[in-house]
Amino acid sequence: MWLVFMNYEILKKICYIIFNIMGLLVPFFMCIIKKKKYNISFEFIFYSFMMFLIGFLIFSKLFYCISELKLINIFTLTKEELFSFIISGQSFIGGYLGGILLLLLYIKISNSNKNDILSIYTLSLPLMYSIMKIGCYLAGCCEGKYFTNIQLLESIINIICFISIYIFIKNNNKIIKCSLIIFGTYRFIIYFLRNYSTTYNLIIVQIITLFYIFYGIIYNTNDIK
């Protein structure tokens, strides 16, 4: 019986990892799909995605530790504890912010005017999150305060947002604005229905969501040259 339980727990972690990887790959494949339309080289797509991925992985863990007030010395952890620390406890909203910051940095360094890339990454935002929420549901994390299957509700809402923006909005500037404002507003509201560990955790997340909304409002494609 214990062996069956352990296998089940391992299976849940594997599913969580698979759906997180699938979610992270969304902007990369979206860039490939729109490569010809925006005349973007594969080299630029690859390196910009690497920067985004590095930023996401670092900031997702960093924001999680900050919001949960977790100060962990990774050098004192066992192999099992280190593995558990790496694959669990990420902040999507913090990770995405870090990924976009490094993406913008790469655009600046490469001297590229690549607003098309940024529009693809912001368009990918709700689809990324919807896929990762399925992983959360299968892993049994991020449950709701009033009902447990809030992850599926979040996934459905974000898929609808992605499809709506993809079909009805074609202008890059509007895609960036709408994606950030809609996602930020949705996260600001939905987090009141989620189980959060402390009021401090809630405040940190809400501050970041307000930043998404604010940046979406003031964003202009001429900002990046």
C-alpha positions in Angstrom: 0.0 0.0 0.0 2.8 2.4 0.9 4.5 1.6 -2.4 1.3 2.4 -4.4 1.0 5.7 -2.5 4.6 6.6 -3.3 4.2 5.8 -7.0 1.0 7.9 -7.0 2.9 10.9 -5.5 5.8 10.4 -8.0 3.2 10.3 -10.8 1.7 13.6 -9.7 5.1 15.3 -9.6 5.9 13.9 -13.1 2.6 15.3 -14.4 3.3 18.6 -12.7 6.7 18.8 -14.4 5.4 17.8 -17.8 2.7 20.5 -17.9 5.1 23.1 -16.6 7.5 22.3 -19.4 4.7 22.4 -21.9 3.6 25.8 -20.6 7.1 27.2 -20.8 7.5 26.1 -24.4 4.4 27.9 -25.6 6.1 31.3 -26.5 8.9 29.4 -28.3 6.5 27.6 -30.6 4.3 30.7 -31.0 7.4 32.5 -32.3 8.2 29.6 -34.7 4.6 29.8 -36.0 4.8 33.5 -36.6 8.5 33.5 -37.8 7.7 34.2 -41.4 5.0 36.8 -40.7 7.3 38.9 -38.5 10.5 38.0 -40.4 12.2 36.9 -37.2 15.4 34.7 -37.5 15.5 31.4 -35.7 18.7 32.5 -34.0 16.9 35.5 -32.4 14.0 33.3 -31.4 16.2 30.7 -29.7 18.4 33.2 -27.8 15.5 35.4 -26.8 13.7 32.3 -25.5 16.8 31.2 -23.6 16.9 34.6 -21.8 13.2 34.4 -21.0 13.5 30.8 -19.7 16.5 31.7 -17.5 14.7 34.7 -16.1 11.5 32.8 -15.5 13.2 29.9 -13.7 15.2 32.2 -11.4 12.5 34.7 -10.6 9.8 32.1 -10.2 11.7 30.5 -7.3 13.0 33.9 -6.0 9.5 35.4 -5.8 8.1 32.2 -4.2 10.7 32.4 -1.5 10.1 36.1 -1.0 6.3 35.8 -0.9 6.4 32.7 1.4 9.3 34.2 3.6 11.3 31.0 3.0 15.0 31.3 3.6 16.6 28.0 2.6 20.3 27.1 2.6 20.3 24.8 -0.4 23.8 23.5 0.5 22.4 21.9 3.6 19.6 20.0 1.8 19.8 16.3 0.9 19.5 15.2 -2.7 15.8 14.4 -2.2 15.1 17.7 -0.5 17.0 19.6 -3.1 15.0 17.9 -5.9 11.7 18.7 -4.1 12.8 22.3 -3.7 13.6 22.7 -7.4 10.4 21.2 -8.8 8.0 22.7 -6.4 7.2 26.1 -5.1 7.2 28.4 -8.1 5.6 31.8 -8.6 4.3 32.0 -12.1 3.5 35.7 -11.9 7.0 36.4 -10.6 8.7 34.1 -13.0 6.9 35.6 -16.1 7.9 39.1 -14.9 11.6 38.0 -14.6 11.4 36.3 -18.0 10.1 39.4 -19.7 12.7 41.6 -18.0 15.6 39.4 -19.4 13.8 39.3 -22.7 13.8 43.1 -22.9 17.4 43.1 -21.8 18.3 40.8 -24.7 16.4 43.0 -27.1 18.3 46.0 -25.9 21.7 44.3 -26.1 21.1 42.8 -29.5 20.1 46.3 -30.8 16.9 44.9 -32.2 13.5 46.5 -32.7 11.5 43.4 -31.9 8.1 44.5 -30.6 6.7 41.6 -32.5 8.5 39.2 -30.2 7.1 40.9 -27.1 3.6 40.8 -28.5 4.0 37.0 -29.0 5.2 36.5 -25.5 2.4 38.5 -24.0 -0.1 36.8 -26.2 1.3 33.5 -25.0 0.9 34.5 -21.3 -2.7 33.2 -20.7 -2.1 30.0 -22.7 1.1 29.3 -20.7 -0.7 29.8 -17.4 -3.7 27.7 -18.5 -1.5 24.7 -19.3 0.5 25.0 -16.1 -2.8 25.2 -14.1 -3.7 21.7 -15.3 -0.4 20.6 -13.9 -1.3 22.2 -10.6 -4.7 20.4 -10.6 -3.1 17.0 -11.2 -0.5 17.7 -8.5 -3.1 18.9 -6.1 -1.6 22.3 -5.4 -2.9 25.9 -5.6 -6.3 24.9 -4.3 -9.2 27.4 -3.9 -10.5 28.8 -0.6 -14.1 27.8 -1.3 -13.7 24.9 -3.8 -10.7 22.8 -4.5 -10.8 22.6 -8.3 -10.2 26.3 -8.9 -7.2 25.3 -11.0 -9.5 24.0 -13.8 -11.6 27.2 -13.6 -8.4 29.3 -14.0 -7.3 27.1 -16.9 -10.6 27.6 -18.7 -10.7 31.3 -18.1 -7.2 31.8 -19.5 -7.8 29.6 -22.6 -10.9 31.8 -23.3 -8.7 34.9 -22.9 -6.0 33.6 -25.2 -8.5 32.6 -27.9 -10.3 35.9 -27.7 -7.1 38.0 -28.0 -5.7 35.7 -30.7 -8.8 36.0 -32.9 -10.1 39.5 -32.3 -6.9 41.6 -31.8 -4.3 41.9 -34.5 -2.4 45.1 -33.6 0.7 44.3 -31.6 0.4 47.3 -29.3 -3.2 46.3 -28.4 -2.1 42.6 -27.9 0.5 43.6 -25.4 -1.8 46.0 -23.6 -4.8 43.7 -23.5 -2.8 40.6 -22.5 -1.2 42.3 -19.5 -4.2 44.2 -18.4 -6.6 41.3 -18.6 -4.2 38.8 -17.0 -3.2 41.2 -14.3 -6.9 42.1 -13.5 -7.9 38.4 -13.5 -5.1 37.4 -11.2 -5.8 40.3 -8.8 -9.4 39.1 -8.5 -8.9 35.3 -8.5 -6.2 35.4 -5.8 -8.9 36.3 -3.3 -10.5 32.9 -4.0 -7.2 31.0 -3.6 -5.7 29.6 -0.5 -2.7 31.8 0.5 -0.4 31.2 3.4 -0.3 34.7 4.9 -1.6 38.2 4.3 2.0 39.1 3.4 1.9 36.5 0.6 -1.4 38.1 -0.7 0.0 41.6 -0.7 3.2 40.6 -2.6 1.2 38.9 -5.3 -1.3 41.7 -5.6 1.5 44.3 -6.0 3.0 42.3 -8.9 -0.5 42.0 -10.6 -1.0 45.8 -10.3 2.4 46.2 -12.0 1.2 44.1 -14.9 -1.9 46.2 -15.2 0.0 49.5 -14.9 2.6 48.5 -17.4 -0.1 47.3 -19.8 -1.8 50.7 -19.6 1.3 52.8 -20.2 3.0 50.5 -22.7 3.8 51.9 -26.1 5.6 50.1 -28.9 7.9 53.0 -29.3 9.3 52.3 -25.8 11.6 49.5 -27.3 14.0 50.4 -30.0 
